[in-house]
Amino acid sequence: MGKHWKITLPDGSVREVEQGATPADVAAEIGPGLAKAALAAKVDGELRDIMRPFEGDAELALITSRDEAEALELARHDYAHVLAEAVQSLFPGTQITFGPATEDGFYYDFAPPEDRGPFTEEELPEIEEEMRRIIKADKPLRREVWERDDLIARWRKDGESFKAEWAKELPEGEEITVYWSGDPGDPDGWMDMCKGPHLASTGKLDSQAFKLTRVSGAYWRGDQSNAMLSRIYGTGWLNKKQLAEHLHRLEEAAKRDHRKLGQDMDLFHLQPEAQGSVFWHPKGYRIWRELEAYIRRRIEEAGYQEVKTPQLMDARQWQQSGHWGKYRENMFVVPDETPSTDDEGPIVSGDADMMALKPMNCPAHVLIFKQGIKSYRDLPILMAEMGCCHRNEPHGALHGLLRVRQMTQDDGHIFVSEDQLVDEVRRFCELTDRVYRDLGFESYAIKLALRPDERFGSDEDWDKSEAELREAVIEAGMATKEYGWEELPGEGAFYAPKLEWHLTDAIGRTWQVGTIQSDRVLPERLDASYVGEDGERHRPVMLHRAVIGTYERFIGILIEHNAGNLPLWLAPVQAVVATIVSDADEYAGEVLARLEAAGLRAEGDLRNEKINYKVREHSLAKVPNLLVVGKREAEQGTIALRRLGADEHQKVMSLDEAVAMLKAEATPPDLR
């Protein structure tokens, strides 16, 4: 009699199966509906193929499309394999390399045959059709374990030099798995080296739920000294509806791209002479100033004191804080260790000590805290800085305002005693809620990022810090499903766990902005202390926090969230007075003067152009209010108001009514 395994299901029930049985067999035993819906399995917490036999007693959870995160990753992984099979079918001689799932799709890197150039976007429709053929063929995806040397020999025989190179570097004795697309003995069978898991067959994918999007170059293993490959990108989903929704989001995102809108609205520009740094134009800097003034009012109301610290600090300070060892490659060092040259010969730096532009403000704030003796009566100390920082982000990662090298943070650090920590974090949760809602973000999630493997500090300190952050969110009433509460193992900083705020914008994208971190490491490393009620020295806990993160990135988010149609109090130009005929020029001047006297940012457009031309131009520039005046309006003391994005054509009202209404709307939310 063969062996039997006991399989425990999530509801606690136990089923006995014969040796060789699979999760698919258990699903079929439960019912035909589940057998059809089951895509994969979690066996003792490990995601596995649904056709992989059990190896002993196990706990089993079946994965269906309702488990969207796992199901999507599986599907995208399979789409990548189907893409590779399709390309090799259409273009014999192509070598395969790697093809992972991504946040919203997949890609695969190929080495095209030597007798042809890189793949092009014109070839994508043909590849898509071949992928659909493979999916509709419903080819089984079979897992096999291979010996390392046998696999290397197979790859070399097949002319797959990239796969052979990678297999050769895998540790001897490590289990190496491959996946076949097709039945055993199938002449059209196709193989790739992969850890898996995969769906049971290609037919589990929806042939109408993917789209190939673009082609780019990519170096083998990301090294510029290696061969250039062709990378084909795609987006993949569980069904056609999800794909359509995603493509619609992409269209909306393109319309909202802050780089294009920044140009249309004349807000900022970027250029190679200052890669990763922003040239703010007057209108863009007006948005910055209004946002900064609002943040200042909010933090002053919350009890913060603003400081200003140096841009350059001695490298020894960064070494003591721990940033030099953990963050050195992202710091701009002055002078450089490797002097450059010009036409006159070497450029030398003199005898100055090595210094670095600050990538963050926290060590400098500790140095301010250490000036003079601090008592427990002084705590908590709430310190804020609109601090300009520099980080040497990779060139390829730079992206408009969203990823820059020079940035200004709404930074702050709170120095607290142990018994004050939870209350201060709770107060910060309430502050972020006010700010985000004022700025038009009604939906956000709070996540607790827990200790990473590589970290400073004792387990005892990490236990306390994580528990305190969790308790503060609970006290604020925000550790709930409504606030998207979630804990993220391994995602904390090297010195502290942190709470993260993830905003959801108008088209459903999420942006991680605010954070607060409970740090017991830096006060210890930099020897910060206060005198307690017992007359002894004690370490403060340092809370690193930011509400909006960096001004550059947050303004980019605001532009995209609002599609350029910013709340009136933030709009750089709040109204334009436009004439229909030159006879109204004098009255237009009176209207403009009234608006300016009311504190509104207004401009006049008296050009000899048709009104429809003016309307289109100012709509493109995202001017929220266009006050149109002609001869009739001048005689009656009225204006015709056109709202950006409003359904109604225009509304005629008295000048007094218009000025009062716009003045009220233009008042920042915290001053209303």
C-alpha positions in Angstrom: 0.0 0.0 0.0 1.4 3.4 -1.0 2.1 6.3 1.3 -0.6 8.9 2.1 -0.2 12.5 3.0 -2.4 14.6 5.2 -3.3 18.0 3.6 -4.7 20.7 5.9 -6.9 23.4 4.3 -7.3 27.0 5.5 -10.6 26.1 7.2 -8.8 23.5 9.4 -10.2 20.5 7.5 -7.8 17.7 6.6 -7.9 15.6 3.4 -5.8 12.5 2.9 -4.2 12.0 -0.5 -2.0 9.3 -2.0 1.7 9.9 -2.7 2.0 11.6 -6.1 -1.2 13.7 -5.7 -1.1 17.4 -6.5 -2.9 20.5 -5.3 -4.9 20.2 -8.5 -6.2 16.8 -7.4 -7.3 18.3 -4.1 -9.1 21.2 -5.9 -10.9 18.6 -8.2 -11.9 16.6 -5.1 -13.5 19.7 -3.6 -15.4 20.6 -6.7 -15.3 21.2 -10.5 -15.7 25.0 -10.0 -12.6 25.2 -7.8 -10.7 22.8 -10.1 -11.3 25.2 -13.0 -10.6 28.4 -11.0 -7.4 27.2 -9.1 -4.3 28.7 -10.7 -1.5 27.8 -8.2 -1.1 26.6 -4.6 0.6 27.7 -1.4 2.1 24.7 0.2 3.4 25.4 3.7 3.4 29.0 2.7 5.5 28.5 -0.5 3.9 29.5 -3.8 4.0 26.4 -6.1 2.7 25.0 -9.4 -0.7 23.5 -8.9 0.5 20.3 -10.7 3.6 19.8 -8.5 3.1 16.7 -6.3 3.1 17.0 -2.5 6.2 15.8 -0.8 4.7 15.0 2.6 2.0 16.3 5.0 1.4 19.9 4.2 -0.8 23.0 4.7 -2.5 24.0 1.5 -4.1 27.2 0.2 -5.3 27.3 -3.4 -4.7 30.4 -5.4 -7.5 31.8 -7.7 -8.0 35.0 -9.6 -9.5 36.4 -6.4 -5.9 36.3 -4.9 -5.1 39.1 -7.3 -1.5 39.9 -6.3 -0.3 36.3 -6.6 -2.4 35.6 -9.6 -1.2 38.6 -11.5 2.5 37.9 -10.8 2.0 34.3 -12.0 0.3 35.4 -15.1 2.9 38.1 -15.9 5.7 35.5 -15.4 3.9 33.2 -17.9 3.4 36.0 -20.4 7.1 36.6 -20.3 7.8 32.9 -21.1 5.2 32.9 -23.9 6.8 36.0 -25.3 10.2 34.3 -25.4 8.8 31.2 -27.0 7.0 33.3 -29.6 10.1 35.3 -30.5 12.2 32.2 -30.9 9.5 30.6 -33.0 9.3 33.6 -35.4 13.0 34.5 -35.4 15.1 31.3 -35.3 18.6 31.9 -34.0 17.5 34.4 -31.4 19.1 33.7 -28.0 17.0 34.1 -24.8 18.3 35.6 -21.5 15.9 36.7 -18.7 12.3 37.8 -18.5 10.8 38.8 -15.1 7.3 40.1 -14.2 7.2 43.8 -13.4 4.8 46.1 -11.5 2.2 46.2 -14.3 3.5 43.7 -16.8 6.7 41.9 -18.0 9.7 42.0 -20.3 12.2 39.7 -21.9 15.7 40.4 -23.1 16.8 38.8 -26.4 20.0 38.6 -28.4 18.8 38.7 -32.0 20.5 36.6 -34.7 23.8 38.1 -35.9 22.4 38.6 -39.5 19.8 41.1 -38.3 19.5 44.2 -36.1 17.6 44.8 -32.9 13.9 44.0 -32.8 11.6 46.9 -33.6 8.2 48.1 -32.5 6.9 47.4 -36.0 7.4 43.7 -35.3 5.3 43.7 -32.1 1.9 43.0 -33.7 3.4 39.8 -35.4 4.9 38.7 -32.1 1.5 39.3 -30.3 -0.3 37.1 -32.8 2.2 34.3 -32.2 1.8 34.6 -28.5 -2.0 34.3 -28.9 -1.5 31.1 -30.9 0.7 29.6 -28.1 -1.9 30.6 -25.5 -4.8 29.2 -27.4 -2.8 25.9 -28.0 -3.2 25.4 -24.2 0.3 23.9 -23.9 1.0 22.3 -20.5 3.8 24.0 -18.5 5.9 21.2 -17.0 8.6 21.5 -14.3 11.7 19.4 -14.4 14.8 19.3 -12.2 18.1 19.1 -14.0 21.7 18.5 -13.1 23.8 21.7 -13.5 26.4 20.2 -15.9 23.7 18.5 -18.0 21.8 21.9 -18.4 25.0 23.7 -19.3 25.7 21.1 -22.0 22.1 21.5 -23.3 22.3 25.2 -23.5 25.6 25.1 -25.4 24.2 22.5 -27.8 21.3 24.8 -28.5 23.5 27.8 -29.0 22.2 29.6 -25.9 25.5 31.1 -24.7 23.8 33.6 -22.3 21.9 30.8 -20.5 24.9 28.6 -20.4 27.0 31.4 -18.8 24.3 32.0 -16.1 23.9 28.3 -15.4 27.6 27.9 -15.0 27.6 30.5 -12.2 25.0 28.7 -10.2 26.3 26.9 -7.1 27.1 23.2 -7.6 24.6 21.0 -5.9 21.8 23.7 -6.1 18.5 22.4 -7.5 18.1 23.8 -10.9 14.6 23.7 -12.5 13.5 24.2 -16.1 10.0 24.6 -17.5 8.8 23.0 -20.7 6.0 24.4 -22.7 4.3 21.4 -24.3 3.8 17.7 -23.7 6.7 15.2 -23.4 7.9 14.4 -26.9 6.2 17.4 -28.4 8.4 18.5 -31.4 7.2 22.1 -30.7 8.2 21.9 -27.0 10.1 24.9 -25.7 12.3 25.1 -22.6 13.5 27.8 -20.3 15.5 27.8 -17.1 13.3 29.2 -14.3 12.6 28.8 -10.6 8.9 29.1 -11.2 6.1 28.7 -10.2 4.0 28.8 -13.3 0.3 28.2 -14.2 -0.7 24.7 -15.3 -0.8 25.6 -19.0 -0.6 28.5 -21.4 -4.3 28.3 -21.8 -4.8 29.6 -18.3 -3.7 33.0 -19.7 -6.3 35.2 -21.4 -5.1 35.8 -25.0 -6.9 39.1 -25.1 -5.5 40.4 -21.8 -1.9 41.4 -22.8 -0.3 44.0 -25.0 3.3 44.4 -26.1 4.2 48.1 -25.5 7.7 48.9 -26.6 11.3 47.9 -27.4 14.5 49.2 -25.9 18.1 48.3 -25.6 19.5 46.6 -22.5 23.0 45.4 -21.6 23.5 41.8 -20.6 23.4 41.7 -16.8 23.2 45.5 -16.8 26.9 45.9 -17.6 27.8 48.4 -20.3 30.9 46.3 -21.2 28.6 43.4 -22.1 26.5 42.7 -25.2 23.6 44.9 -26.1 20.3 43.1 -26.1 16.8 43.8 -27.3 14.3 44.2 -24.5 10.6 43.8 -25.4 8.1 45.1 -22.8 4.5 44.2 -22.3 1.6 44.6 -20.0 -0.3 41.6 -18.8 -3.5 41.1 -16.9 -6.0 38.4 -15.8 -8.7 39.5 -18.2 -9.5 41.8 -21.0 -11.4 44.3 -18.8 -8.3 44.8 -16.6 -6.2 45.4 -19.7 -8.6 48.0 -21.0 -8.7 49.8 -17.6 -4.9 49.8 -17.5 -4.6 51.2 -21.1 -7.1 53.9 -20.2 -5.0 54.7 -17.1 -1.9 55.0 -19.4 -3.8 57.4 -21.7 -4.8 59.5 -18.7 -1.3 59.4 -17.3 0.1 60.6 -20.6 -2.4 63.5 -20.6 -1.3 64.3 -17.0 2.4 64.0 -17.5 3.9 66.7 -15.4 6.8 67.3 -17.8 4.4 68.1 -20.7 2.1 70.1 -18.5 5.0 71.9 -16.9 6.0 73.1 -20.4 2.4 74.0 -21.4 2.0 76.0 -18.1 5.5 77.5 -18.3 6.4 76.1 -14.8 9.9 74.7 -15.1 12.4 73.1 -17.3 15.4 70.6 -17.1 18.5 70.6 -19.2 21.8 68.6 -19.4 23.9 71.3 -17.9 22.3 70.5 -14.5 21.1 66.9 -14.8 18.7 66.1 -12.0 18.2 69.7 -10.9 15.2 71.9 -11.8 15.1 75.3 -13.3 12.0 76.8 -11.8 10.2 79.5 -13.8 8.3 82.3 -12.1 4.9 80.5 -12.3 6.3 77.2 -11.1 8.1 78.8 -8.3 4.8 80.6 -7.3 3.3 77.1 -6.7 6.3 76.2 -4.6 6.1 79.4 -2.5 2.3 78.9 -1.9 2.8 75.2 -0.9 5.8 76.1 1.3 3.9 78.9 3.0 1.0 76.5 3.7 3.4 73.8 5.1 5.1 76.5 7.3 1.8 77.5 8.8 0.8 74.0 9.5 4.1 73.1 11.2 4.2 76.3 13.2 0.7 75.5 14.4 1.9 72.1 15.4 4.8 73.6 17.5 7.8 73.1 15.3 10.8 75.5 15.3 12.4 76.0 11.9 16.2 75.8 11.5 18.7 76.0 8.7 21.8 73.8 8.5 24.9 73.7 6.2 25.0 72.1 2.8 28.6 70.8 3.2 29.7 68.7 6.2 32.9 66.9 7.0 33.0 63.3 5.8 33.9 62.2 9.4 30.5 63.4 10.5 28.8 61.2 7.9 31.1 58.3 8.9 30.1 58.6 12.6 26.4 58.8 11.7 26.7 55.6 9.6 25.7 57.2 6.3 29.2 57.0 4.9 29.2 53.2 5.0 25.5 52.7 3.9 25.0 55.6 1.5 28.4 56.7 0.3 27.8 55.8 -3.4 24.8 58.2 -3.5 26.7 61.2 -2.0 28.5 64.0 -3.8 31.9 64.3 -2.2 34.1 67.5 -2.2 36.9 67.2 -3.1 36.6 64.2 -5.3 39.0 61.4 -4.5 40.0 61.1 -8.2 41.0 64.5 -9.5 39.8 65.3 -13.0 41.8 67.1 -15.7 41.4 70.0 -18.1 43.4 71.4 -20.9 45.9 72.9 -18.5 46.6 69.6 -16.6 45.3 68.1 -13.4 42.6 70.0 -11.4 43.8 69.7 -7.8 41.6 70.3 -4.8 44.1 71.7 -2.3 44.5 70.5 1.3 40.8 70.8 2.3 39.3 68.0 4.4 37.0 65.6 2.5 33.5 66.9 2.7 30.1 65.9 1.3 26.9 67.6 0.2 24.3 66.5 2.6 21.9 63.8 1.3 19.7 64.3 4.3 19.4 66.7 7.3 19.2 64.4 10.3 22.9 64.5 11.5 22.9 68.3 11.3 19.8 68.4 13.5 21.4 66.3 16.1 24.3 68.7 16.2 21.9 71.6 16.9 20.2 69.5 19.6 23.7 68.9 21.2 24.3 72.7 21.6 23.9 73.3 25.3 22.6 71.0 27.9 19.1 69.7 27.3 16.7 68.8 30.1 13.7 66.5 30.2 11.7 69.7 30.6 12.8 70.8 27.1 11.4 67.7 25.4 9.8 67.2 23.1 11.8 69.4 20.7 10.2 69.7 17.3 12.8 70.8 14.7 11.9 71.5 11.1 13.9 72.5 8.0 13.1 73.2 4.4 16.4 71.5 3.8 18.1 71.4 0.3 19.8 68.0 -0.1 21.7 66.3 -2.9 21.7 62.6 -3.8 23.7 61.1 -6.7 20.8 59.2 -8.3 21.7 57.1 -11.4 21.2 59.0 -14.6 18.8 56.5 -15.9 16.6 56.8 -12.8 16.1 60.6 -13.2 12.5 61.5 -14.1 11.3 65.0 -14.3 10.3 66.4 -10.9 9.7 62.9 -9.6 13.3 61.7 -9.3 15.9 64.4 -9.0 19.4 64.9 -7.6 18.8 68.2 -5.9 15.8 68.3 -3.7 14.2 70.3 -0.9 12.4 68.4 1.8 9.8 69.5 4.3 12.0 67.7 6.8 11.7 67.6 10.5 13.0 65.8 13.6 11.3 65.3 16.9 13.5 64.6 19.9 11.4 62.8 22.6 11.7 60.8 25.8 10.5 57.2 25.7 7.2 58.1 27.3 6.5 60.9 24.8 7.1 58.9 21.6 3.7 57.4 21.0 1.8 60.7 21.6 4.1 62.6 19.2 3.7 59.9 16.4 -0.1 60.1 16.9 0.0 63.9 16.6 2.0 63.5 13.4 -0.6 61.1 12.0 -3.3 63.7 12.6 -1.1 66.4 11.0 -0.6 64.4 7.8 -4.3 63.7 7.6 -5.1 67.4 7.7 -2.5 68.2 5.1 -3.4 65.5 2.6 -7.1 66.3 2.8 -6.3 70.1 2.4 -4.2 69.2 -0.7 -7.0 67.2 -2.3 -6.0 63.6 -1.4 -8.9 61.9 0.3 -7.6 58.4 -0.1 -4.3 57.2 1.3 -2.8 54.1 3.0 -0.6 53.9 6.1 2.0 51.1 6.1 4.5 50.0 8.8 7.9 49.1 7.3 9.6 46.6 9.6 13.3 45.7 10.3 15.5 44.8 7.3 18.1 42.0 7.5 21.0 44.5 7.3 20.5 47.0 10.1 22.0 48.9 13.0 20.8 48.6 16.6 19.7 45.8 18.9 16.7 43.6 18.5 15.3 45.0 21.7 15.4 48.5 20.4 13.7 47.4 17.1 11.0 45.6 19.1 10.2 48.8 21.0 10.3 51.1 18.0 8.0 48.9 15.9 5.6 48.4 18.8 5.5 52.2 19.5 4.7 53.1 15.9 2.0 50.5 15.7 0.5 51.7 19.0 0.5 55.3 17.8 -1.5 54.5 14.6 -3.9 52.5 16.6 -4.4 55.4 19.0 -5.0 57.7 16.0 -7.7 55.3 14.8 -5.9 54.7 11.6 -4.8 51.1 11.9 -7.8 50.0 9.9 -8.9 48.8 6.5 -10.2 52.2 5.6 -6.6 53.6 5.9 -5.1 50.7 4.0 -3.2 49.6 7.1 -0.5 47.0 6.3 2.8 45.8 7.7 5.8 45.4 5.4 8.4 42.9 6.7 12.0 43.9 5.8 11.1 47.3 4.3 12.4 49.5 7.1 15.5 51.8 6.9 18.9 50.5 8.1 18.5 52.5 11.4 14.8 52.5 12.1 11.3 51.1 11.3 9.0 53.6 9.7 5.5 54.5 8.9 4.8 55.3 5.3 1.9 57.3 3.7 0.9 56.2 0.2 -1.5 58.6 -1.5 -3.9 57.5 -4.2 -4.3 60.0 -7.0 -7.2 60.8 -9.4 -6.5 57.9 -11.7 -5.7 55.3 -9.1 -1.9 55.5 -8.9 -0.2 55.4 -5.5 2.6 57.6 -4.4 4.7 57.1 -1.2 5.2 60.6 0.3 5.1 61.0 4.0 7.1 59.1 6.6 8.0 59.0 10.2 10.8 56.8 11.6 11.5 55.9 15.2 15.3 56.0 15.5 17.3 55.0 18.6 20.5 54.4 16.5 21.5 57.9 15.5 21.3 59.5 18.9 23.6 56.8 20.2 26.1 57.1 17.4 26.2 60.9 17.6 26.1 60.9 21.4 22.9 63.0 21.9 21.6 63.1 25.4 19.4 65.0 27.9 19.3 65.2 31.7 16.4 63.3 33.1 14.3 64.0 36.1 16.7 61.7 38.0 19.6 63.9 37.2 21.2 61.2 34.9 22.0 61.4 31.2 19.4 59.7 28.9 19.2 59.1 25.2 16.4 60.8 23.4 14.5 58.9 20.6 14.7 60.7 17.3 11.7 60.8 15.1 12.6 61.5 11.5 9.5 62.8 9.7 8.3 64.4 6.4 4.7 65.2 5.4 5.0 65.8 1.7 8.6 64.5 1.2 10.3 66.7 -1.3 8.8 69.8 -2.8 9.9 68.8 -6.3 8.3 65.4 -6.3 5.2 66.5 -4.5 4.5 69.4 -7.0 4.9 66.8 -9.8 2.4 64.6 -8.1 0.0 67.6 -7.6 0.3 68.5 -11.3 -0.5 65.0 -12.4 -3.3 64.4 -9.8 -5.1 67.6 -10.9 -4.1 67.3 -14.6 -2.7 70.8 -14.2 -6.0 72.3 -13.0 -4.6 73.0 -9.5 -6.7 74.2 -6.6 -7.2 77.9 -7.0 -5.1 78.8 -4.0 -2.1 77.0 -5.6 -2.6 78.1 -9.2 0.2 80.4 -10.3 -2.2 82.5 -12.3 -5.7 82.5 -10.8 -7.5 84.5 -13.4 -7.1 86.1 -16.8 -9.2 89.1 -17.9 -9.6 88.7 -21.7 -11.2 91.2 -24.0 -13.6 90.5 -26.9 -13.2 93.9 -28.5 -10.7 96.8 -28.0 -13.5 99.0 -26.8 -13.5 97.0 -23.6 -9.8 97.6 -22.9 -10.3 100.3 -20.3 -12.9 98.2 -18.4 -10.6 95.2 -18.5 -8.0 97.3 -16.8 -10.6 98.1 -14.0 -11.5 94.4 -13.6 -7.8 93.5 -13.4 -7.2 96.1 -10.8 -10.1 94.9 -8.7 -8.8 91.3 -8.8 -5.3 92.4 -7.8 -6.6 94.6 -5.0 -8.4 91.5 -3.6 -5.1 89.7 -3.5 -5.7 87.5 -6.6 -2.9 86.6 -9.0 -4.4 87.9 -12.3 -3.3 88.9 -15.7 -4.9 90.8 -18.6 -5.1 89.7 -22.2 -5.9 92.7 -24.4 -4.4 91.3 -27.6 -6.1 91.8 -30.9 -7.1 88.1 -31.2 -10.4 86.3 -31.5 -11.8 85.3 -28.1 -11.9 81.6 -29.1 -8.1 81.7 -29.7 -7.6 83.3 -26.3 -9.8 80.7 -24.6 -7.9 77.8 -26.2 -4.5 79.3 -25.3 -5.4 80.0 -21.7 -7.1 76.5 -21.3 -3.8 74.9 -22.6 -1.9 76.9 -19.9 -4.5 75.6 -17.3 -5.7 79.1 -16.2 -8.5 78.2 -13.9 -10.7 81.3 -14.5 -11.1 83.4 -17.7 -13.1 86.6 -17.2 -14.3 87.6 -20.6 -15.4 91.3 -21.1 -16.8 93.0 -24.1 -18.7 96.2 -24.8 -21.9 94.9 -23.1 -20.0 93.8 -19.9 -18.3 97.2 -19.8 -21.6 99.0 -20.0 -23.3 96.8 -17.4 -20.3 96.3 -14.9 -20.4 92.5 -15.4 -18.1 89.7 -16.5 -18.6 86.4 -18.3 -16.8 83.8 -16.3 -15.4 80.7 -18.0 -14.1 77.9 -15.7 -11.4 75.5 -16.7 -12.9 72.1 -17.2 -16.4 73.2 -16.3 -19.3 71.7 -18.3 -21.2 75.0 -18.5 -20.2 77.4 -21.2 -19.9 80.6 -19.2 -21.7 82.4 -16.5 -22.4 86.1 -16.5 -22.2 87.9 -13.1 -21.5 91.2 -11.6 -17.9 92.2 -11.0 -18.5 92.5 -7.3 -19.9 89.0 -7.1 -17.1 87.5 -9.2 -14.3 89.2 -7.1 -15.9 88.0 -3.8 -16.4 84.5 -5.0 -12.8 84.1 -6.4 -11.3 85.7 -3.3 -13.0 83.2 -1.1 -12.0 80.2 -3.3 -8.4 81.4 -3.5 -8.0 81.5 0.3 -5.7 78.6 1.4 -7.7 75.9 3.2 -6.0 76.4 6.6 -7.0 80.1 6.6 -10.7 79.7 5.7 
